[in-house]
Amino acid sequence: MQFNVAKCKVMHLGNNNIQQVYTMNGQQLGITKEEVDIGVAMIGSLKPSAQCRRAARTAQTVLGQLARGIHNRDRNIFLRLYQQYVRPHLEFASPAWSPWQEGDKECLEKVQRRAVGMIAGLKSRDYSERLKELGLTTLEEVERVTFTDTGLEAELKAKRKASLTCTNCAAELHQEWLDCPYCLTPRFHDY
């Protein structure tokens, strides 16, 4: 299978790039400033600003649709809707484009501030108190947990291996059994 030269592009990275002209099969490749791959926008400077703006814009749009469509701002209902439909847009592939600039972080956090402000009964509290009462964390804290997730995963795997109950049918298991004899679920599979 050969490359489709019309679909191939070059992105020059960095400020001091001499921006060579690249060819493939005798045809000059097009130059792009921004490219989206697997839903993540990248620009030549490799800063995540474009992705942060895209994620915040999409999340704001969905939040606006929820606000227009759901007039009952009950804490439980609106919080679940926010967590189900808005927050995933803010967290999507965040380890790949993790924002480090304050402006980018604030761009994303502004969406959550707006959503938390829409919930009834929390108007008199400040943002951090609202988050505590709702059981939410700032997006920056979620990002920290994502990067240290390997430690959490290792801890969970150790607990599962030491467990003597089946994760599928909750049957009691003997220490030497590798599989549950009732539902045949392996006890030592990797997640």
C-alpha positions as CSV (number, residue, x, y, z in Angstrom):
1,M,0.0,0.0,0.0
2,Q,1.4,3.4,-1.0
3,F,1.0,6.7,0.7
4,N,-1.6,9.1,-0.6
5,V,0.6,12.1,-1.2
6,A,-2.4,14.5,-1.4
7,K,-3.2,13.6,2.3
8,C,0.3,13.9,3.6
9,K,1.3,17.2,5.3
10,V,4.4,18.6,7.1
11,M,4.2,20.5,10.4
12,H,7.3,22.4,11.2
13,L,8.0,22.3,15.0
14,G,9.8,25.0,17.0
15,N,10.6,28.6,16.4
16,N,14.1,28.1,14.9
17,N,13.0,25.6,12.3
18,I,14.5,26.3,8.9
19,Q,11.3,24.9,7.3
20,Q,12.7,22.6,4.6
21,V,10.5,21.7,1.7
22,Y,9.7,18.0,1.7
23,T,8.7,15.9,-1.3
24,M,7.2,12.5,-1.7
25,N,7.1,10.7,-5.1
26,G,8.2,14.0,-6.7
27,Q,5.3,16.0,-5.3
28,Q,5.8,18.8,-2.7
29,L,4.0,18.1,0.6
30,G,1.6,20.7,1.9
31,I,2.4,22.6,5.1
32,T,0.1,22.7,8.1
33,K,0.1,24.9,11.2
34,E,-2.5,22.8,13.1
35,E,-3.4,19.2,12.9
36,V,-6.0,17.1,14.7
37,D,-5.2,13.4,15.4
38,I,-7.4,11.1,17.4
39,G,-9.4,14.2,18.6
40,V,-6.3,16.1,19.9
41,A,-5.3,19.3,18.2
42,M,-1.5,20.0,17.9
43,I,0.2,23.2,16.7
44,G,3.7,23.8,15.7
45,S,4.8,25.1,19.1
46,L,3.5,21.9,20.7
47,K,1.6,24.1,23.3
48,P,-1.8,22.7,24.2
49,S,-3.6,26.0,23.9
50,A,-5.5,25.0,20.7
51,Q,-6.7,21.8,22.3
52,C,-7.7,23.6,25.5
53,R,-9.8,26.1,23.5
54,R,-11.4,23.3,21.5
55,A,-12.2,21.3,24.6
56,A,-13.6,24.3,26.5
57,R,-15.7,25.4,23.5
58,T,-17.2,21.9,23.1
59,A,-17.8,21.6,26.8
60,Q,-19.4,25.1,26.9
61,T,-21.7,24.2,24.0
62,V,-22.9,21.0,25.7
63,L,-23.3,22.8,29.0
64,G,-25.4,25.5,27.3
65,Q,-27.6,22.8,25.7
66,L,-28.1,21.3,29.2
67,A,-28.9,24.7,30.7
68,R,-31.5,25.4,28.0
69,G,-33.0,21.9,28.0
70,I,-33.0,21.2,31.8
71,H,-34.8,23.9,33.8
72,N,-34.7,21.9,37.1
73,R,-31.3,22.6,38.6
74,D,-31.5,20.0,41.3
75,R,-28.1,19.3,42.8
76,N,-28.1,15.5,42.1
77,I,-29.7,15.7,38.6
78,F,-27.6,18.5,37.2
79,L,-24.4,17.2,38.8
80,R,-24.9,13.8,37.2
81,L,-25.6,15.4,33.8
82,Y,-22.5,17.6,34.1
83,Q,-20.3,14.6,35.0
84,Q,-21.8,12.5,32.2
85,Y,-21.9,15.0,29.3
86,V,-19.6,17.9,30.0
87,R,-16.7,16.8,32.1
88,P,-15.5,14.1,29.6
89,H,-14.9,16.8,27.0
90,L,-12.6,18.6,29.5
91,E,-10.7,15.4,30.5
92,F,-10.5,13.7,27.1
93,A,-7.0,12.5,26.4
94,S,-5.7,14.9,29.0
95,P,-2.4,13.0,29.6
96,A,-1.5,13.7,25.9
97,W,-2.1,17.4,26.0
98,S,-1.8,18.2,29.7
99,P,-2.0,22.1,30.0
100,W,0.8,23.7,31.9
101,Q,0.1,27.4,31.3
102,E,-2.2,29.2,33.7
103,G,-4.3,30.6,30.9
104,D,-5.0,27.2,29.4
105,K,-5.9,25.8,32.9
106,E,-8.2,28.7,33.5
107,C,-9.9,28.3,30.1
108,L,-10.9,24.7,31.1
109,E,-11.7,25.6,34.8
110,K,-14.0,28.4,33.6
111,V,-16.4,25.7,32.2
112,Q,-16.6,23.9,35.5
113,R,-17.1,27.2,37.4
114,R,-20.0,28.0,35.2
115,A,-21.5,24.5,35.6
116,V,-21.1,24.6,39.4
117,G,-22.7,28.0,39.5
118,M,-25.8,26.8,37.7
119,I,-26.6,24.3,40.5
120,A,-29.4,25.4,42.8
121,G,-28.7,26.1,46.5
122,L,-25.0,26.9,46.2
123,K,-25.1,30.6,45.1
124,S,-23.9,31.9,48.5
125,R,-20.7,29.8,48.6
126,D,-17.4,30.4,46.9
127,Y,-16.1,28.0,44.2
128,S,-13.9,25.8,46.4
129,E,-16.7,25.3,48.9
130,R,-19.1,24.4,46.1
131,L,-16.6,21.8,44.8
132,K,-16.2,20.2,48.3
133,E,-20.0,20.1,48.8
134,L,-20.5,18.4,45.4
135,G,-17.6,16.0,45.8
136,L,-15.8,17.4,42.7
137,T,-12.2,18.4,42.3
138,T,-10.5,21.0,40.2
139,L,-9.4,19.9,36.8
140,E,-5.8,20.4,37.8
141,E,-6.2,17.9,40.6
142,V,-7.7,15.4,38.2
143,E,-4.7,15.8,36.0
144,R,-2.3,15.1,38.8
145,V,-4.2,11.9,39.7
146,T,-4.1,10.8,36.0
147,F,-0.3,11.1,35.9
148,T,0.2,9.1,39.1
149,D,-2.4,6.6,38.1
150,T,0.1,3.8,37.7
151,G,0.7,3.8,41.4
152,L,-3.1,3.6,42.0
153,E,-3.4,0.8,39.5
154,A,-0.6,-1.2,41.1
155,E,-2.3,-0.8,44.5
156,L,-5.6,-2.0,43.1
157,K,-4.0,-5.0,41.4
158,A,-2.4,-6.0,44.6
159,K,-5.7,-5.8,46.4
160,R,-7.4,-7.9,43.7
161,K,-4.7,-10.6,43.9
162,A,-4.9,-10.8,47.7
163,S,-8.7,-11.0,47.5
164,L,-10.4,-14.3,48.2
165,T,-13.7,-13.4,46.7
166,C,-14.6,-13.6,43.0
167,T,-14.9,-10.2,41.3
168,N,-17.7,-11.5,39.1
169,C,-20.0,-13.7,41.2
170,A,-18.7,-12.9,44.8
171,A,-18.0,-16.5,45.6
172,E,-15.5,-17.5,48.3
173,L,-12.2,-18.7,46.8
174,H,-9.4,-20.8,48.2
175,Q,-5.9,-19.3,48.1
176,E,-4.6,-21.9,45.6
177,W,-7.4,-21.5,43.1
178,L,-6.5,-19.5,40.0
179,D,-10.0,-19.4,38.6
180,C,-13.4,-19.2,40.2
181,P,-14.9,-22.7,39.9
182,Y,-18.4,-21.3,39.6
183,C,-18.2,-18.7,36.9
184,L,-14.6,-19.5,35.6
185,T,-13.4,-15.9,36.0
186,P,-9.6,-15.7,36.3
187,R,-8.5,-14.3,39.6
188,F,-5.1,-12.9,38.3
189,H,-6.1,-11.2,35.0
190,D,-4.6,-7.8,34.3
191,Y,-7.0,-4.9,33.9
